[in-house]
């Protein structure tokens, strides 16, 4: 039983509402204004300043509300909420919001905020359709250390992958080279974190599989999808090492990486897997 179930539901609703508001305002901020352009390139109109403030406040509120919900669920279950499809949807959304917040500390970009917030909103809406009941973990999941290392590294990787995708979208929808190049640093750093996170996920998962099933690798659909995602990011990093300038091919690789990430997460819904115990 989750303590303060009403507060838990309010936190989730607040996180979803703030994500929707954040994404909507971020999209609105990208619409060209008809007001005269400022004399200095560093200056912004009062409307732009107000929109940016609203974006940051809504993003921070979404992250704080979702963090509070995860803490309440952890208190109710006596463990980290990482054991099933529902809980990981919340953790995935949290990772997307947290990655955006970290990137915003160095370079706040409404384009990234719009995509990241809408990704988090989609995950929260999906989670709302799943069964949120608190169930005891299956015996295979009762290894707290490996659960934190394996699933925690996946949360980091998925959140970073969402950020890399969010930074790639402007390069795919805009023909302006300047916009693509401005976000290249974020794309590269986020993709590197996603690659390292997936590396840790695969290594810890292989060790855990050996302890539970007696085999390091079984070509399970979820294992194979994770490996495919890891290879996509590896190809991106190799491409990036050979082509310094940002190009659309690199952005398409990041979009593919996020698509395979989503397929890996949702794979339990389509394939029989040794990981099916994490399904909804």
C-alpha positions as CSV (number, residue, x, y, z in Angstrom):
1,X,0.0,0.0,0.0
2,X,1.4,3.4,-1.0
3,X,1.3,5.9,1.9
4,X,-0.7,9.0,1.1
5,X,-2.2,7.5,-2.1
6,X,-4.1,10.7,-2.8
7,X,-0.9,12.7,-2.6
8,X,0.8,10.2,-4.9
9,X,-2.0,10.5,-7.5
10,X,-1.8,14.3,-7.3
11,X,2.0,14.3,-7.8
12,X,1.6,12.1,-10.9
13,X,-1.2,14.4,-12.3
14,X,0.9,17.4,-11.5
15,X,3.9,16.0,-13.3
16,X,1.8,15.2,-16.3
17,X,0.1,18.6,-16.3
18,X,3.4,20.4,-15.9
19,X,5.0,18.4,-18.6
20,X,2.1,19.2,-21.0
21,X,2.4,22.9,-20.0
22,X,6.2,22.9,-20.4
23,X,6.0,21.3,-23.8
24,X,3.2,23.5,-25.0
25,X,4.9,26.7,-23.9
26,X,8.2,25.6,-25.4
27,X,6.5,25.0,-28.7
28,X,4.9,28.4,-28.5
29,X,8.2,30.1,-27.8
30,X,9.5,28.7,-31.1
31,X,6.8,30.5,-33.1
32,X,8.4,33.6,-34.7
33,X,7.2,36.8,-33.1
34,X,6.0,39.8,-35.2
35,X,7.6,42.3,-32.8
36,X,10.6,44.2,-34.1
37,X,13.9,42.5,-33.7
38,X,16.1,43.8,-30.9
39,X,19.1,45.8,-31.8
40,X,21.5,43.4,-30.1
41,X,21.6,39.7,-30.9
42,X,21.9,38.9,-27.2
43,X,18.8,40.8,-26.2
44,X,15.3,39.2,-25.9
45,X,11.9,40.7,-25.9
46,X,9.8,40.6,-22.6
47,X,7.6,38.0,-24.2
48,X,10.5,35.7,-24.9
49,X,11.8,36.2,-21.4
50,X,8.4,35.4,-19.9
51,X,8.1,32.2,-22.1
52,X,11.5,31.0,-21.1
53,X,10.8,31.5,-17.4
54,X,7.5,29.7,-17.8
55,X,9.3,26.8,-19.5
56,X,11.9,26.5,-16.8
57,X,9.3,26.7,-14.0
58,X,7.0,24.1,-15.6
59,X,9.9,21.8,-16.3
60,X,11.2,22.1,-12.7
61,X,7.7,21.5,-11.3
62,X,7.2,18.4,-13.5
63,X,10.6,16.9,-12.3
64,X,9.9,17.7,-8.6
65,X,6.3,16.3,-8.7
66,X,7.5,13.1,-10.4
67,X,10.4,12.7,-8.0
68,X,7.9,13.0,-5.1
69,X,5.7,10.4,-6.6
70,X,8.7,8.0,-7.0
71,X,9.7,8.6,-3.4
72,X,6.2,7.8,-2.2
73,X,6.1,4.6,-4.2
74,X,9.5,3.6,-2.9
75,X,8.3,4.2,0.7
76,X,5.2,2.1,0.0
77,X,7.0,-0.8,-1.5
78,X,10.2,-0.7,0.6
79,X,12.3,-0.8,-2.5
80,X,13.2,1.4,-5.5
81,X,10.3,1.5,-8.0
82,X,12.1,-0.2,-10.8
83,X,10.5,-3.7,-10.9
84,X,7.8,-3.6,-13.6
85,X,6.6,-1.9,-16.7
86,X,4.6,0.7,-14.8
87,X,7.4,1.7,-12.5
88,X,9.9,1.8,-15.3
89,X,7.6,4.1,-17.3
90,X,7.7,6.5,-14.4
91,X,11.5,6.2,-14.1
92,X,11.9,6.6,-17.9
93,X,9.9,9.8,-17.8
94,X,11.9,11.0,-14.8
95,X,15.1,10.3,-16.7
96,X,14.0,12.3,-19.7
97,X,13.0,15.3,-17.4
98,X,16.2,15.0,-15.4
99,X,18.4,14.9,-18.5
100,X,16.7,18.0,-19.9
101,X,17.2,19.8,-16.5
102,X,20.9,18.9,-16.5
103,X,21.4,20.1,-20.1
104,X,19.5,23.3,-19.3
105,X,22.0,24.2,-16.7
106,X,24.5,24.9,-19.4
107,X,22.4,25.7,-22.4
108,X,18.6,26.2,-22.1
109,X,17.0,25.5,-25.4
110,X,13.2,25.6,-25.9
111,X,13.5,23.1,-28.8
112,X,15.0,20.5,-26.5
113,X,12.5,21.3,-23.7
114,X,9.5,20.8,-26.0
115,X,10.5,17.4,-27.2
116,X,11.7,16.1,-23.8
117,X,8.6,17.3,-22.0
118,X,6.3,15.7,-24.6
119,X,8.3,12.4,-24.4
120,X,7.8,12.5,-20.6
121,X,4.1,13.3,-21.0
122,X,3.7,10.4,-23.4
123,X,5.3,8.0,-20.9
124,X,3.1,9.3,-18.0
125,X,0.0,8.9,-20.1
126,X,1.0,5.4,-21.0
127,X,1.8,4.6,-17.3
128,X,-1.7,5.8,-16.3
129,X,-3.1,3.0,-18.5
130,X,-1.2,0.3,-16.7
131,X,-1.9,-1.4,-13.4
132,X,-0.3,0.7,-10.6
133,X,-0.9,-1.9,-7.8
134,X,1.9,-2.6,-5.4
135,X,2.9,-6.2,-5.8
136,X,5.8,-8.1,-4.1
137,X,8.8,-8.5,-6.4
138,X,9.4,-11.9,-8.0
139,X,12.3,-13.9,-6.6
140,X,14.4,-13.2,-9.6
141,X,14.3,-9.5,-8.8
142,X,15.2,-9.8,-5.1
143,X,18.8,-8.6,-5.6
144,X,18.7,-5.0,-4.6
145,X,22.3,-4.2,-5.7
146,X,22.0,-5.7,-9.2
147,X,18.5,-4.3,-9.6
148,X,19.8,-0.8,-8.9
149,X,22.9,-1.2,-11.1
150,X,21.1,-2.9,-14.0
151,X,17.9,-0.9,-14.2
152,X,19.4,2.3,-12.8
153,X,21.9,2.3,-15.6
154,X,19.1,1.7,-18.1
155,X,17.2,4.8,-16.7
156,X,20.3,6.9,-17.2
157,X,20.8,5.6,-20.7
158,X,17.1,6.0,-21.7
159,X,17.0,9.5,-20.3
160,X,20.2,10.5,-22.1
161,X,18.8,8.9,-25.3
162,X,15.7,11.0,-25.0
163,X,17.8,14.1,-24.6
164,X,19.9,13.2,-27.6
165,X,16.8,12.7,-29.7
166,X,15.3,16.0,-28.5
167,X,18.5,17.8,-29.6
168,X,18.4,15.9,-32.9
169,X,14.8,16.9,-33.9
170,X,15.6,20.6,-34.7
171,X,18.4,19.4,-37.1
172,X,15.9,17.1,-38.8
173,X,13.0,19.6,-39.2
174,X,15.1,22.7,-39.9
175,X,17.3,23.4,-42.9
176,X,19.3,26.0,-41.0
177,X,22.8,24.7,-40.4
178,X,23.4,27.1,-37.5
179,X,20.6,25.6,-35.4
180,X,21.9,22.1,-36.0
181,X,25.5,23.0,-35.1
182,X,24.4,24.9,-31.9
183,X,23.0,21.7,-30.5
184,X,25.8,19.4,-31.6
185,X,27.5,19.5,-28.2
186,X,24.4,18.4,-26.4
187,X,23.7,15.6,-28.9
188,X,27.3,14.3,-28.6
189,X,27.4,14.4,-24.8
190,X,24.0,12.9,-24.4
191,X,24.7,10.1,-26.9
192,X,28.0,9.3,-25.1
193,X,26.1,9.0,-21.7
194,X,23.5,6.8,-23.4
195,X,26.2,4.6,-24.9
196,X,28.0,4.2,-21.5
197,X,24.7,3.6,-19.7
198,X,23.7,0.9,-22.1
199,X,27.2,-0.7,-21.8
200,X,26.7,-0.9,-18.0
201,X,23.2,-2.3,-18.5
202,X,24.5,-5.0,-20.8
203,X,27.4,-5.9,-18.6
204,X,25.5,-6.0,-15.3
205,X,22.6,-7.7,-17.0
206,X,24.9,-10.5,-18.3
207,X,26.3,-11.1,-14.8
208,X,22.8,-11.2,-13.3
209,X,21.6,-13.6,-16.0
210,X,24.5,-15.9,-15.2
211,X,23.6,-15.9,-11.5
212,X,19.9,-16.5,-12.2
213,X,19.7,-18.6,-15.4
214,X,23.3,-19.9,-15.6
215,X,24.1,-18.2,-18.9
216,X,25.6,-14.8,-19.7
217,X,23.7,-14.4,-22.9
218,X,20.5,-16.1,-24.3
219,X,19.6,-13.9,-27.3
220,X,16.5,-13.0,-25.5
221,X,14.4,-10.4,-27.4
222,X,15.0,-7.7,-24.7
223,X,18.8,-8.5,-24.6
224,X,19.0,-8.4,-28.4
225,X,17.0,-5.1,-28.6
226,X,19.3,-3.6,-26.0
227,X,22.4,-4.7,-28.0
228,X,20.9,-3.3,-31.2
229,X,20.4,0.1,-29.5
230,X,23.9,0.0,-28.1
231,X,25.2,-0.6,-31.7
232,X,23.2,2.3,-33.0
233,X,24.9,4.7,-30.5
234,X,28.2,3.1,-31.3
235,X,27.8,3.8,-35.0
236,X,26.8,7.4,-34.1
237,X,29.9,7.9,-32.0
238,X,32.1,6.4,-34.8
239,X,30.4,8.6,-37.3
240,X,30.9,11.7,-35.1
241,X,34.6,10.9,-34.7
242,X,35.0,11.0,-38.5
243,X,32.8,14.0,-39.2
244,X,33.2,16.9,-37.0
245,X,30.5,19.0,-38.6
246,X,26.9,18.3,-37.7
247,X,25.0,16.6,-40.4
248,X,21.5,15.1,-40.9
249,X,22.8,11.5,-41.0
250,X,24.0,11.8,-37.4
251,X,20.7,13.2,-36.3
252,X,18.9,10.3,-38.0
253,X,21.1,7.9,-36.2
254,X,20.0,9.5,-32.9
255,X,16.4,9.3,-33.9
256,X,16.9,5.6,-34.7
257,X,18.6,5.1,-31.4
258,X,15.6,6.5,-29.5
259,X,13.2,4.4,-31.6
260,X,15.1,1.2,-30.7
261,X,15.2,2.4,-27.1
262,X,11.4,2.6,-27.1
263,X,11.1,-0.7,-28.8
264,X,13.4,-2.2,-26.2
265,X,11.2,-0.8,-23.4
266,X,7.9,-1.9,-25.0
267,X,9.2,-5.3,-26.3
268,X,7.5,-7.2,-23.5
269,X,4.2,-6.3,-25.1
270,X,5.0,-8.0,-28.4
271,X,7.5,-10.8,-27.7
272,X,7.8,-13.6,-25.3
273,X,10.9,-12.8,-23.2
274,X,12.8,-13.9,-20.2
275,X,12.1,-10.4,-19.0
276,X,8.3,-10.8,-19.3
277,X,8.1,-10.7,-15.5
278,X,8.5,-6.9,-15.8
279,X,5.4,-6.6,-18.0
280,X,2.3,-4.8,-16.9
